[in-house]
Each structure stands twice: as C-alpha cells, then as structure tokens.
Amino acid sequence: KDGLVNIVGGCCGSTPDFIKSIANAVKDIPPRVCPTNLYSDTLLLSGLEPVYINKFTNFVNIGERCNVAGSRRFARLITSGKYEEALSVAKQQVEMGAQVLDINMDEGMLDSVSAMSKFCNYISCEPDVSKLPLCIDSSNFSVIEAGLKCTQGKSIVNSISLKEGEEDFLEKSRIVKKYGAAVVVM
C-alpha cells in the first residue's frame, strides 16, 4: 500500500494455498512505480559495484598501470605469462584509490586478444579488483571485443573513431552497445 514492493511470493517451503492467499491479499495493490529519472545526467559504470559520474564528480582516478605499453613491470609479467603476479598491479591501483582500471594489451610480440581475455578473466576472479569498472583500451577492435566478452558490469571502451569510415564506426558502435559499454570517441 505504501508503494514499496514490486513482487511478493513464497519460498521453497511455501504451499500452493499459501501462495494463493498472498496473491489474493495483494491483488488490488499496484506494484511500486520505479523512478524514471533517478540518475539522469549521470554516467553509470560498474564492475561488481556501481560508479556514478556526473557534474558533481570532482575527479575520476583511472588506474593506468595495467598497460603493456605504459608499465615495464606489467609488460614483463604479461609477456612472461605471469598473470597472477600481473593481477597484483591491478590490486595495487585499487588500494591507491583507482575508481576505474584501464587495461591495454597492445604489444607487437603479444597475442593481444588472448592476453586481454585471460587478464580480464583473472580480474573477474579477484573481488577487490572486479568491483571496479574496466576501461578496455586498444587500437585493435578485436582486442576490445575480447575484453568486453570477459568483463562484468558496465565498462568503458577506449576508443573508436571515424578513421576507418562511417560504416566501420557504426558497426563498432553497435557492438559496443550490445555489450552495454560506454565509449570514448576520437
């Protein structure tokens, strides 16, 4: 009656008569109406936990150390197949206050698609790290899609552009949308 409930029911021990009595008790009560503009003008991202970015957000700290082109230590760990040790780089960034983790596997001597998938899967198994949204960063769209397939929540894609033409841009946009990710457009 107070507009707080959307669904009612029973549990594993509920009898059909009990369920019927609940249904009769609430049959004339409309379900709660969900607010439609609760997060208007807000970018919603997530790993296992939400991150809200809007005009009141002062600064977003994006951890950039899980980048084979930007961190020698991370590159050395990934190229030698030490993914669990590489995960410690991500953990350290979380401990230092990162709100988003940028993941980049663009390196000529690396199977970037496989490395992105494998590292994102490692992240998914680490609760302290997987709570953050990921920024899947690559100049190769197949690497981006490999990362999107292995992330939970709502990620950021960095980036797509019109460099390859409008049709290519629109196709990549549709794929990014399919995975529910935000996108940086160059």
C-alpha positions in Angstrom: 0.0 0.0 0.0 3.0 2.3 0.6 4.4 1.7 -2.9 7.5 -0.1 -1.7 7.0 -3.6 -3.2 7.2 -4.9 -6.7 6.9 -8.6 -6.2 5.7 -10.9 -3.5 5.8 -14.7 -3.2 6.8 -17.7 -1.2 9.9 -19.7 -0.7 10.9 -23.4 -1.1 8.6 -24.5 1.8 5.5 -22.5 0.6 2.4 -24.4 -0.2 0.1 -23.6 -3.1 -2.6 -22.5 -0.6 -0.1 -20.0 1.0 0.9 -18.6 -2.4 -2.8 -18.2 -3.3 -3.5 -16.4 -0.1 -0.7 -13.9 -0.7 -1.9 -13.4 -4.3 -5.4 -12.6 -3.0 -4.1 -10.3 -0.3 -2.2 -8.1 -2.9 -4.4 -8.4 -6.0 -5.8 -4.9 -5.7 -2.5 -3.2 -4.8 -0.5 -1.9 -7.7 3.3 -2.5 -7.8 5.7 0.2 -6.9 6.4 2.6 -9.7 10.1 2.9 -10.3 11.6 6.4 -10.7 12.4 7.2 -14.3 15.0 10.0 -13.8 16.9 8.9 -10.7 20.2 9.1 -12.5 19.5 11.5 -15.3 22.7 13.3 -16.5 24.8 10.6 -14.8 27.3 8.2 -16.4 26.7 4.8 -14.7 29.7 2.4 -14.8 30.3 -0.7 -12.8 32.3 -3.8 -12.1 30.7 -5.6 -9.2 30.0 -2.2 -7.6 28.5 0.9 -9.2 30.4 4.1 -10.1 28.4 7.3 -10.7 30.0 10.1 -12.7 28.1 13.4 -13.1 28.6 17.1 -12.8 29.2 16.8 -9.1 32.1 14.4 -9.6 35.3 16.3 -9.0 37.8 13.8 -10.3 37.9 10.2 -11.6 41.1 8.3 -10.8 41.7 5.9 -13.7 44.5 3.4 -12.9 46.8 3.2 -16.0 49.4 0.7 -14.8 47.7 -2.4 -16.4 49.1 -1.3 -19.7 51.8 -3.2 -21.5 52.9 0.0 -23.3 52.9 2.1 -20.2 54.4 -0.1 -17.5 57.6 -2.1 -17.9 56.8 -4.3 -14.9 53.3 -5.1 -16.1 54.5 -5.8 -19.7 57.3 -8.1 -18.4 54.7 -10.0 -16.3 52.2 -10.4 -19.1 54.7 -11.3 -21.8 56.2 -14.0 -19.4 52.7 -15.4 -18.7 52.7 -14.4 -15.0 49.1 -13.2 -15.0 48.5 -13.8 -11.2 51.5 -11.5 -10.5 50.2 -9.0 -13.0 47.0 -9.0 -11.1 48.9 -7.6 -8.2 49.5 -4.4 -10.3 45.7 -4.0 -10.6 45.2 -4.7 -6.8 47.8 -2.0 -6.0 46.0 0.5 -8.1 42.7 -0.3 -6.3 44.5 0.2 -3.0 45.9 3.5 -4.2 42.3 4.8 -5.0 41.7 4.0 -8.6 38.0 4.2 -9.5 38.4 2.7 -13.0 41.1 0.4 -14.3 42.5 0.9 -17.8 43.6 -2.4 -19.4 45.8 -2.3 -22.5 47.5 -5.3 -24.2 48.7 -3.6 -27.4 52.2 -5.0 -27.9 53.6 -6.4 -31.1 55.0 -9.6 -29.7 51.9 -10.5 -27.7 48.7 -12.3 -28.7 46.7 -9.3 -27.5 43.3 -10.9 -27.9 44.3 -13.9 -25.8 46.1 -11.7 -23.3 43.2 -9.3 -22.9 40.7 -12.2 -22.4 43.0 -14.0 -19.9 43.8 -11.0 -17.8 40.1 -9.8 -17.7 39.2 -13.3 -16.6 41.8 -13.1 -13.8 40.3 -9.8 -12.8 36.8 -11.3 -12.6 38.0 -13.8 -10.0 39.5 -11.2 -7.7 36.8 -9.4 -5.7 38.9 -6.5 -4.7 39.7 -5.7 -8.3 36.5 -6.8 -10.0 34.5 -4.3 -8.0 35.8 -1.6 -10.3 34.7 -0.9 -13.9 37.3 -1.6 -16.6 38.4 0.7 -19.4 39.2 -1.7 -22.3 41.9 0.2 -24.2 43.2 -0.9 -27.6 43.8 0.3 -31.1 42.7 -3.1 -32.3 38.9 -3.6 -32.1 39.1 -7.4 -31.8 41.1 -6.9 -28.6 38.4 -4.5 -27.3 35.7 -7.0 -28.1 37.7 -9.8 -26.4 37.9 -7.7 -23.3 34.2 -6.8 -23.4 33.3 -10.5 -23.6 35.1 -11.1 -20.3 34.1 -8.1 -18.2 31.2 -7.9 -15.8 29.2 -4.7 -15.3 29.4 -1.7 -17.5 32.9 -0.9 -18.9 34.4 1.9 -21.0 35.8 1.3 -24.4 38.8 3.4 -25.3 38.3 4.1 -28.2 36.6 4.1 -31.5 36.8 6.7 -34.3 35.7 7.6 -37.8 39.2 7.0 -39.1 38.1 3.8 -40.9 34.9 5.4 -42.2 31.3 5.8 -41.1 30.2 2.2 -41.7 33.1 0.8 -39.7 32.3 3.3 -36.9 28.6 2.4 -36.8 29.4 -1.3 -36.8 31.8 -0.9 -33.8 29.2 1.3 -32.1 26.6 -1.4 -32.4 29.0 -4.0 -30.9 29.9 -1.7 -28.0 26.2 -1.1 -27.4 25.5 -4.8 -27.5 27.9 -5.2 -24.5 26.4 -2.2 -22.7 29.7 -0.3 -22.5 30.3 3.4 -22.5 32.7 4.6 -25.2 35.4 7.2 -25.9 35.1 8.5 -29.4 38.2 10.1 -31.0 
